Amino acid sequence: MTAIQVDGGSEFMAKFEQACANKKIRLYVLPPKSPKLNGAVERCNPAWRYEFYSVYDLPRNAEAINPILDAFQHLYNHHRPHGALGGLAPAQYLAKLKAKDTSLSQRCT
């Protein structure tokens, strides 16, 4: 099942809800004034605002901007150190967590 979580803050919400319904995508709308329920996105917003949008001279069409967005997202997730992750990039932090995983199927009994 595919789902999308949104904060409900768009003037285009009715059209977006209809598009999701047409594509059978479950939509979760967060209650107003609850950024704590969307922490990962809230944390990313300043980085995108100050490290991407204010730095790059961006094209005006989606086809041209998508590769630039993808490249910045890769940089953010694989190379940019994050203080909350002990100076690791998210991908590095996730790899470290996975390396420590000792699920029952891997344990000696």
C-alpha positions as CSV (number, residue, x, y, z in Angstrom):
1,M,0.0,0.0,0.0
2,T,1.2,3.5,-0.8
3,A,0.5,6.4,1.5
4,I,1.5,10.1,1.8
5,Q,1.6,12.1,5.0
6,V,1.0,15.9,4.7
7,D,0.6,18.8,7.1
8,G,-2.6,20.1,5.4
9,G,-1.2,23.6,4.9
10,S,-1.9,24.0,1.1
11,E,-4.4,25.9,-0.7
12,F,-4.4,23.1,-3.3
13,M,-5.4,20.5,-0.7
14,A,-8.8,19.6,-2.2
15,K,-7.2,18.9,-5.6
16,F,-4.4,16.9,-4.0
17,E,-6.9,14.9,-1.9
18,Q,-8.8,14.1,-5.1
19,A,-5.6,13.1,-7.0
20,C,-4.6,10.8,-4.2
21,A,-8.1,9.2,-4.1
22,N,-8.0,8.7,-7.9
23,K,-4.7,6.9,-7.6
24,K,-5.8,4.9,-4.5
25,I,-3.1,6.5,-2.3
26,R,-3.9,6.7,1.3
27,L,-3.5,10.2,2.7
28,Y,-2.7,11.0,6.3
29,V,-3.3,14.7,7.2
30,L,-1.5,15.8,10.4
31,P,-3.4,18.0,12.8
32,P,-2.6,21.7,12.7
33,K,0.4,23.0,14.7
34,S,2.0,19.6,15.3
35,P,5.5,19.7,13.8
36,K,6.6,17.1,16.3
37,L,4.6,14.5,14.3
38,N,6.6,15.3,11.2
39,G,10.0,15.7,12.7
40,A,12.2,14.4,9.8
41,V,10.6,16.8,7.4
42,E,10.7,19.7,9.8
43,R,14.4,19.1,10.4
44,C,15.1,19.0,6.7
45,N,13.3,22.3,5.9
46,P,16.1,24.7,7.1
47,A,18.8,22.7,5.3
48,W,16.9,22.8,2.1
49,R,16.0,26.5,2.5
50,Y,19.5,27.7,3.4
51,E,21.7,25.1,1.7
52,F,19.8,24.6,-1.5
53,Y,17.2,27.2,-2.5
54,S,19.2,30.2,-1.4
55,V,22.5,28.9,-2.9
56,Y,21.5,27.4,-6.3
57,D,20.3,29.4,-9.3
58,L,17.4,27.1,-10.2
59,P,15.7,26.6,-13.5
60,R,11.9,27.3,-13.7
61,N,10.7,23.9,-14.9
62,A,10.3,20.6,-13.2
63,E,12.2,18.6,-15.9
64,A,15.3,20.8,-15.4
65,I,15.1,21.0,-11.6
66,N,14.6,17.3,-10.8
67,P,18.2,16.2,-11.5
68,I,19.5,19.1,-9.3
69,L,17.0,18.1,-6.5
70,D,18.1,14.5,-6.8
71,A,21.8,15.5,-6.6
72,F,21.2,17.6,-3.5
73,Q,19.2,14.9,-1.8
74,H,22.0,12.4,-2.4
75,L,24.5,14.9,-1.0
76,Y,22.2,15.5,2.1
77,N,21.7,11.8,2.7
78,H,25.1,10.3,1.8
79,H,27.8,13.0,2.4
80,R,26.5,15.8,4.6
81,P,27.4,15.3,8.3
82,H,24.5,15.7,10.7
83,G,25.1,16.7,14.3
84,A,22.2,14.7,15.6
85,L,23.7,11.6,14.1
86,G,27.1,12.0,15.6
87,G,28.6,13.7,12.6
88,L,27.5,11.0,10.2
89,A,25.4,11.3,7.1
90,P,22.0,9.5,7.3
91,A,23.1,6.7,5.0
92,Q,26.3,6.2,7.1
93,Y,24.2,6.2,10.3
94,L,21.7,3.7,8.9
95,A,24.6,1.4,7.7
96,K,26.1,1.5,11.2
97,L,22.7,0.6,12.8
98,K,22.3,-2.3,10.4
99,A,25.7,-3.6,11.1
100,K,24.8,-3.7,14.8
101,D,21.6,-5.5,14.2
102,T,21.6,-8.9,15.8
103,S,18.1,-10.1,15.0
104,L,17.1,-13.6,16.3
105,S,17.9,-15.2,12.9
106,Q,21.6,-14.2,13.3
107,R,22.1,-15.1,17.0
108,C,23.8,-18.2,18.2
109,T,21.8,-20.0,20.8
